[in-house]
Every structure is written in structure tokens, then in C-alpha cells.
Amino acid sequence: MIKRLIFKIIFIDKFLSRSLRKFDIGIFIINDKYIVDIPKAGSSTLKNIAALKSKRYRLLKKIFNISPMHSCISPVNKIMQKNNEKEILLFIKSPEERLYSVFKEKVLENKMIYNYSLTKKLKLFFESKKSLKTSFNRNNTFLDFCNGIVDLKRVFLEKNFGNNYFDKHLIPQYDHILNLKKSYPNINDFRLIIYPINKLNEVLENLLEKKNESKFNSTKKSNDNNYYEDIKNSNIIESMYRKDKILYKKLISAQKGFLEVDLGSFIKIFN
């Protein structure tokens, strides 16, 4: 409780600015390059690097041995040309691996006193859907988790709600990219440089001009292989992440190893 209070005092400006934003994620900067924050797609690795520029981060790391990178890094309010360039970098993970990574971190390895919720805006629609399961803990299987998302998606469709009512870690990567237009009206003037997540270390080494030793959270492909069967049985990719699947397939087959598009061209990929 004391640490939490100290956090709020030290980062009061960040908490206030975050409360005024419609979306709590967006674009931040590493070494004068714009980076899109997409949860569970290298986000923590990128924020840890960006946070090293923060005096508050270094102070808390030194005094309390904690690394509050999420509190230190806030989205920029506007984007403009940098170094005669108008480009924004982002990384995309396979929807299957990203989804299982959420389950593993937020459900199986959850150390909080409360269960993981699929949405942060329950009161908006649960008056008539109290029986719908949206809270999960380690007693639930991955198939339970996937089916819960599919069921909730169906309710959202019935009520004409968009995917943004889901917890941000579950919102499709495609939707996170589209949401940038709402925070950055001039984003159409910029080129999006989209990489698959396996290019993260390579891109960071070029960006930082040194070898990158960071390890991003990648789903292990050993005993976890069964999650593909649960994904197939739940039909969650077709229901929720079809466009992410299309995007990832295009990325890993791209001759350059990345896609370079403006937002308008990006949207046309899926039409």
C-alpha cells in the first residue's frame, strides 16, 4: 500500500494525463523513433528500454529496486516529422501465441488477489447478462478462456459494441492500429513499418546501435503445444482474430521481412 501511494504521488502527472485520454495506449518514443504500444507484442521489452531515459524510473530502480516502466511511459500527445522522416514502427505477434501468452500471464501465473477479467467495463452491459462468465483464474482451462471470449464477443455484437470494451490485452492488434487514428488525426501522413515479433531484437539493435540483450516474453513451444487444439475447437480466431491472422501471414511471407504502408493502405489489405 505504501509503495502504491508513493507511485501515485511520484507519477501524479502521468495518472492525470492517462485519465483524460480515451485510450490508455498509443505511440511512444525510443531514440527519436515512434513506436506503437501493442500489448503482448513486445510492449514490456520496448517500454523497459524507453523508461531508461526517465529520471523517476532510475530513482525508483535505485531506491526500491523496482522497474515501473508502465508508469514512466505515456503515449505522446501528437506526432510530427522527425529527422526528415515520417515513420512509425510496430511489431505484430501471431494471434494464437499472443492469446495464449495473455492466458499464461494473466490467468495461470496471476499473482493478484483478484481474478483476471476479460473486460474493464462490466457495468455497461451486464445488467441482463449476469450469468455470462468474464472472470478467470488458474482453475479454468485455456479452452474455457477462449470460449469465454467468444461468448462475450457474441454479446458485444448483439449490443453493437466494438472490441474496445475488451481488456486491452485481448483487443486484436488490428483494432489497436485502427485506434491510432482517434488519438493522432495526422497519422495518415506517416508510414507504418510493421515487423513480425521475431524481428524485435534485430530492429532494436539497429535502433540502439548496440547488441540488445533483452528477452521478450515468448510463448514456449514445448508442453504448451496443446493450446493450438483449444484455439481450433473454440473457433476464436475466426470469431475474434481473423484480421490479425491475415496480417501475420502477410508479414512472415513479406520479401523484405516487414510491411511498409500508410494507414489507408493498411485498411485495404483486409477489404
N, C-alpha and C positions, 0 to 999 in steps of 0.2 A: 504493500500500500504506500509506504514512504517513497520507494523508488518511482512508483507510478505518479505520485504527486510532484516529485522533482521533475520528472519528464514533462508534465503538463506546464509547469512553471517555465522551464527552460525553453520549451518549444511552443509557448503560447501563441506566437505569431503564426506558426505552421498550422496549429489546430484551428485557429480562427479563419485563416485563408481557405483551409480544406472544407470547413463548414459552409462556406459561401459558394463553393463550386458544385455544379450539378453532377459532375463525375469526379471521383477521387483519384483517378489515374489519367495519364496523358503523356506528355513529352518532357524529358529531362535532358541534361547535357553531360557528356563526358568529353573532355579535351576539345571543347568547342564544336562537338558534333551532336546533333539532335538524335535522341534515342527514344523509341516508343516503349512505354512500360506496358507489357502484356503479361499479366500474372501467369505463373507456371510455365514461362517460356524464357528462362534465363533472367527473369526480373531481379531476383535477390542477388545474383552474381553481379549484374550491372549496377544495381544500387549500392552494393558494397564498395565498388570502385569509385562511383560518383561521390559517395559520402566521405571519402578520404580527403576531399577538399574542404570539408566542414570543420571549423574550429570546435564547435559544440560536440561533434562526433568524436574528435580526437581527445577532447577533455573528458568525456564520459568513459571512453575506452581506457584512458589512463587511470582515472579515479575509481571507477566501478567495475572495470574490465567487462563492459557490455558494449554491444555494437548496434545502436539504434538507427540503422540506416533508413528504415521506413519513415521515422520522424524527421530525419535530416533532409530527405529528398522530397521536394514538392514539384509538381508539374510547372513548367514555365507558363506565364500568362499569355505570351504571344510569341510567334516565330517570325524570324526575319532572315534575310540573306547573311550568311557567314562565310568569310574568306572567299568571296565571289562565287559561292555555291549555294544552291537551294536544294538540299537533300536531307532526308530523314532515314535513319537506319532502324530496322526492326527484325526480330527473329521469330520464327514460327516452329512449333513442335507438332509432331504427329498427334492428331486428336485422341487416338487411343492411349498413347503414352502420357499425354497431358492429363487426361481424365483419371487414369489410374494413379498418377502422381498426386492429384488432389486427394483421392481417397486414402492413399497411403499416409500422406502427411496430416490431413485434417481429420481423418476418422481413425485409422489404425494406430497412428502414433500421436494422437491428440492428448496433450498434457493439461488442457484447460479443465476447469471444473464443470463446464457446460458442454453439451453435445454440439456437433457441427450442424449448422442449418443451411439448407440449400438456398435460402433467401434471407435477406436482411429486412424485408418489408412485409412481414407476415400479416399485419393487421389490415392491410389494404384489401384483402380478399378472402380471409379465412373465416369470416362470419358464417358462410354457408358450406365451408369445406373443412370442418374441424377433424374429420376422420382421415384426411389426406396426410400421409407421412412425409415430413420435411426435415426431421431431426434424426441424425445418425450417430452411432457410437461403435466401438470395436466389436460389439456383439452382432452387428449387421454384416452381411456378406457384401462383396463388391456387386453381385447381381442385384441385391436389394437396393443398393445405392443407385445403380443405373436405372432400375425400374422406377425408383422414386423420382428421378429427374424426368424420365419420360412421362410419368403421370402428371407431374407439375407442369411440364410443357403443354400437355393437353389442356389443362385448366387455363393456362395463360392464353392459349388460342381461343378457347371458348369465351374468355372475357376481353379479348382483343388487347391483351397485354403483350409487350415486347420482351425479348430476352433479358433486357436490362434489369428486370426485377429479380433475376437470379443473383446469388453471391458472385462477386467479380471473378473468382477463380473458375467459375463454371460458364461464364459468358463466353460464347465462341470467339475465337481470335478474329474472325471476320468482322463480327459486330464491334469489337474493340477498335478495329481500324476505322470502321464507318463512323463511330462516335467521335473521332478526332475532329470531324467537320464541325461539330457543335461547339467545341472549345476553341478551334482555330479556323476561323472563316476563310483565311487565305491559304489553306493547305493545298488547294488545287494548283497553286503556283510552284509547289515543291515536287521533287521526285522521291518516290518511296523506294528504297533499296531493301528488298526483302530477302533474308537469308534463312535457310533451314538451321535448326538449333545446332547441328553438328559442325557448323562453321563459326560458332561463337568464339572459341579460343583463337582461331586464326584471325578473325576480324579484330578482336581485342588486342592481339599482339601488334597488328599493323597500326591500330589506333593509338596505343600506348607507347609504341616504338620500343617495346621490350618484351621478353618472354613472359607470357601470362601463366601463372601457376594456379589460377582459380579453378575450382572444381564445381561445376553446376550440378544441380540435383537431377540426375538422370535415372529413370526407372530401370532397375536391374533386370536383365533378361536371363533369369535362371529359374528359380522356383516360382516367379511371378508370371510365367508364360500363360497360365490358365486364364488370365484376365481377358485375353482376346476372345475366348469362348463365351464369357459372360457378356461382353460387348456385343457379340453376334446375336446371342439369344435375346437380348433386351431390345435390339434394333435401335440403339441410342444414336448411332452415327447418322442414320437416315433421318431420324426424328429431330436431332439437335445439331449435329456437327457435319452435315453433308458438305457445306461450302468449305469448311476447314480441311476436309479430306481432299476435295478438289484442289485447293490451294497447295497443300503439302505435296501432292503428287506432281503438280507442275513445278514446284521448287526443286524436288530431288531429281527431276529429269531435265532441268534447265542446263543448257550447254555451258553457260558462264558460271554455274553454281549459285546463281541468285537471280531474282527478277528485279527489273528496274521499270517502274510505271508511275504515272501520276494517279491521283485518286479516281478520276473519271475512267481511265483505262483499267484500273483495278476492278471497279464495279462491273465493267463489261465482260470481264473474264467469266462471270457466273451467269450472264444473260443467255 
